[in-house]
Amino acid sequence: MLAIDYRKATATDAGAISQLILSLANVFLSDPADPRSAPFLASLGEASITRVLADPTYCYTLAWDGRQLLGLIALRDGRHVHHLFVATAAQGQGIARTLWRRARDEALEQQPPSPFTVNSSPFAVPVYQAFGFRQEGDAQEKNGVVFVPMILPAEALLPPATTALATS
């Protein structure tokens, strides 16, 4: 079993974050070679990631195995999943679920329950559904990125007893 270290990202992690996301571009781009994707791909470069890491509206949590970045999650404004990626070789080990739970729980400590949103790649829709998200529309494409808008309603974040009282 792998010993995984979960921690907050720092500016020194920008290169590893960029490399991991770009290594998975074929999952979320309709065609990585399409010129329409170039500006989006540039936004995933190390310099751009460094700028995002310095922005207080973003919070990245990383999963390291001691030598390499296995996965990451980033929330924007504490409610929008901006990034959630797990290296191909590390998928299926619960890393995405652990990253999600850590980010969600930290966000809920900062502000009361309100919906979480994500623009999921079609590939990741079942993962987000397992987290409780539901699809909010059909797949869309923008700048070569294919995504499905999804939401996790605030009610899904309340303890069962609170949910029962809210619906009475």
N, C-alpha and C positions, 0 to 999 in steps of 0.2 A: 504494500500500500504506500502510495506517495505521500510524503509530508508536504503539505501545502501551506504556505504563508500568505495570509490575506492581509493586505495593508493598503493605506491611502497612497495614491500616486504623487510623485514629486516631478519637478521639471526634468530631472535626470532620467526619468522613465519614458520621455517623449519618443525617443528612437525605437524602443522596444514596442511601445503601444502602436506606433505607426506601422512598424514591420508586421505585427500580428494582424492588424486590420487589413492592410494591403494584401497580405497572403491569402485572405479570404474574399477578395473582391469578386471572384467568380460567383460567389453565393448571392450577392446583393446587386450586382450590375447585370443588366440585360446583355451587354456586350462590353467587356472591359476595354476593347480596342476602339469602341465608338468614340469619335472626337467630342461628342456631347458630354461624355463622362470626364473629360480632362479637368474641368474646374473642380468637380467634386473630388476626384482623385488627388488633386493638389491640396485640397482642404484636409487630406489625411496624411500629408507629409509631416516630417518631424518638426519643422518650423511652425506649421499651423497648429499641431498638437501642443507644442510648447505654449503658444498663445492661449489656447483653450484651457490648459492646466492652470494658467495664471488668472483666469476669469473666475471670480467667486460664485458665479451662478452655476458652475459645473463642479461635480464631485465624482472623481474616479476612484474606484476600488479595484485592486489588482490581485491576482492569484499567481504566486510564484512557486516553483518547486525547488528553489535554491539556486538554480542556474538559468532558468528560462521562464519567460512570461507564458503562463498557460491560459489565462483568461482575464477579462476586464469587463467592468460595467461602469457606465457614466450616467448620472442623472443630471438633467438641466432643470433648474428652479425647483429641485426636490420632488418633481412629479412627472417629468418626461424622461423615459429611457432613451438617452441619446445614443449610447453604444452598449452592446452586450455581445461579446465575442469570446469564443473558446477555441484554442488551437485544435485543428482536426484530430491530432493524435490523442488529445486529452478529452475529447467529447465522450459523453455517456458515463462520466464518472461523478456527476453531481456538482460539478464546478459552477455551471450556470445557475443552478438552483441556489447554491450557497451564496454566490455573488448577489443574486437577486434578493434573497432574504436579508442579507447584511445591508444592502442599499435601501431596501424598503423600510426595514426597522429603524435605521438611522434617520431616514426622512420623516417617519412617523413620530420620532422623538422630537423633531424640530417644529412640526406643524400638525394640526389636527387632521384626521382622515379626510382626504379629498381624492378624486379620481387620479389614477396614474394613466399615462398614455404612452404609446410607442408606435412608430412606423416600422413594422416588422418586415423583414424579407419574407417572401413566401415560404422559404425553407424553414424559418424559425417560428412560423405561426403555431405549430403544435406545441412547441416549448412554452410560448407565452400562454396558450390555452391551458396548459398544465399549471401555470402560475395563477390562473383565474381570469386572465384577460379574455375579452370577447371581440370579435371582428366588428368594426364600425363602418365598413364599406368595402367596395371592391378593390382589387389590386390596382395600383396606379403606377405611373412612371414619370419621373421628373429628373432631368439631367442624366438620363441613363440608369437611374436607380429605380428598381422595382420595389414597391413596398405596399403593405396592407395596413391601413390605420386600425389600431386596436385600443381598447380602453379596459381598465380595471376599475369598476365602479367603487365609490367610497363605501357603499354598503358591504362590499366583499371584504373590507378591511376591518370591520367591526366584529367584536367577539359574538358568538352565536346568541347569547342571552340579550345583548344589546340589539341585535338585528330583530329578534322576536318582539322586543318592546317597540321598536321603531315601526314595525308593520302592524301593530295592534290598533 
